[in-house]
């Protein structure tokens, strides 16, 4: 089972080398024979591997990918292909897709083709699913495994919709089901299974949970250092000590998620947690150039030396993002959300421009480019800053 089509993209513009990141885009469903895409380095299912051999294979795969440290976290409706490519241009070394609903993915071709696209430069790539049925999850995973490096299970979504749908962090109350989801993929896929979790209030519960996932066949674990009830990442700091404890307890690669605002935080997080890489979500939405060392004015201290105008701003990033969207189409709701995030501070200066944007029931690229030019003509400037090393 594989994808239905490969869509040839528009010819690259000679004026925009930065956007020439993908030669073809893979859409979502049909004969595998039409795709000449490199599959994972794992050549056979893991069903016959146990103990040390499985751990060795987990590390061999991670090392073959180059041990990426700077990773775009999964974000519903926000970590789609054009945004992933923009982040990769500015230093991201791997990325997750948005969370995909495994049942809908297996049943609905329109959902598959609109919600998941990729291309050969979009690697390493984690494709993330939410699920509560092992067989359905496996069917969905088999559709994407030729095009990714990990199939990831979302065990961390804390939102109400996850509670209603019986997935994400609300499976923390149903550990036998979680174990069966991981085992189903680990024993039947050619690519490794990874998981993304939140922590329990009790550290020992978290460690037991993480160890259970590893024993079930999880080859990489991303740990968001907040509990299921700690939803506000700006008010509640992630618990790096808990992430470090998980890293020390496991034998597979562990990624840290939480508290990343700029590259100084990245360095501190890697040092304090011992993690093999970090994930960023909210900060990247405002500043996709985070991993290239750029930071917003919010994170520049008056007393900090060696910080200067990076000659790049969020309007520049919006234009780059829009050009990628023209080449690699995604639903307009995603584009609208990204423009709001990246230009949020600009809209606060001129809220009537934001109101005009919100009033558009149907968007166009022409309108969005004109809106950016309008903000510039109004004299708005919000440079991104870099720190001299």
Secondary structure, DSSP 8 states (H G I E B T S, - for coil): ---S-EEE-----TT-GGG---SEEE-S-S-GGG------S--S-STT--HHHHHHHHHHHHHHTT---EEE---TTTS-HHHHHHHHHTT--EEE---EEHHHHHH-HHHHHHH--EETTS-SEEEEEE-S-HHHHHHHHHHHGGG-SEEEEEE---SHHHHHHT-GGGGGG-HHHHHHHHHHHHTT-SSEEEEEEE--SSHHHHHHHHHHHHHHT-SEEEEESS-TT---TTTS---HHHHHHHHHH-SSEEEEES--SSHHHHHHHHHHH--SEEEE-HHHHH-TTGGGTEE-GGG--TT-SSEEEEEEEHHHHHHHHHHHHHHS---HHHHHHHHHHHTHHHHHHSHHHHHHHHT-SS--HHHHHHHHHHHHHTT---EEEEE--
